[in-house]
Amino acid sequence: MALIASYRQSQGRAVYNGEWGPQDGGALESRVRLVTEVRQQCEDAGVGWAIWEDPVNMNLFDSQAGTWLTEIIDALLPP
């Protein structure tokens, strides 16, 4: 993130971190930590971000149940 922030500052360009996310194979606690850390680092560095939701291997939403994976959503949108 330091390299990205340095580039952003030296070039005067906006930087966007898109299409990242935790794959379903990892433990939920680990995935929550990853989401929290990436979001915090992006926000601290002034880098825009968007997480990728992929129903095959990076679920944030259960379309059959119509529910969100609240632990991940809470990490993305803290109070």
N, C-alpha and C positions, 0 to 999 in steps of 0.2 A: 504494500500500500504506500510505503514511503516513496518508492520509485514512481508510482502513478501520481502521487501528490506533487512530487518534484516536477514531473513532466507538465502537469496541469499548470503549475505556477510559472515555469520557465517559458512555456509556449502560449500562455494566456488562453487556453482552450478548455472547454468543458469536457469532462470525462464521465462516461456512463458504464457501469458494471451491470451488464444484463445477462440473462439466461444462465444463472447459477442456482444451485440448490442441492439439498442433501438427498442422496439416493436412499431408497427404502431399505436396502440391505443392512444398513448400520443400525446400531441401537438407538432408540428414540432419544435418550439423554445426550448422546453424542451428536445427533442431528440437530437438536435444540441448541447445543453449545456452538456448533458451526454456524448456524443461522444468526445467532446472537452476535458472535464475533465478527462475521463478515458485515452484517448490518452496521454495527457500531463503528468498525474501522472505516467503512465508506462514509458514514455520516460525520465522523470526526475529521476526515480528510476533505470533506466537501464534494464527495463523489456521489452522483446519482446512482441509484440501483433499482433493480427489479429482480425478483426471484422467478425461477422457472417452475411451473407446475406441469408435471408429465404424469398422466394417469397410469403409465406403464411402470415407471420406476422412481418417480419423485412425487408421490401423492401428498397434496395439501388438502384436497377435497375428496370425499368419498361420494361419488355421484350416485351410487345405488342407494346409500343411506341418506344422502342429502345433507351431510354434515362435514364440517371442517375439522382438520387435525389441530385441535385447540392449542396444544403445546407449541407447535411450530408457529401458528398464527400469533400467539402471545409473544413469542420471541421476535416476531416481525413488527408487531404493533404494541409496544409496551405502554403501560398506563401513563 
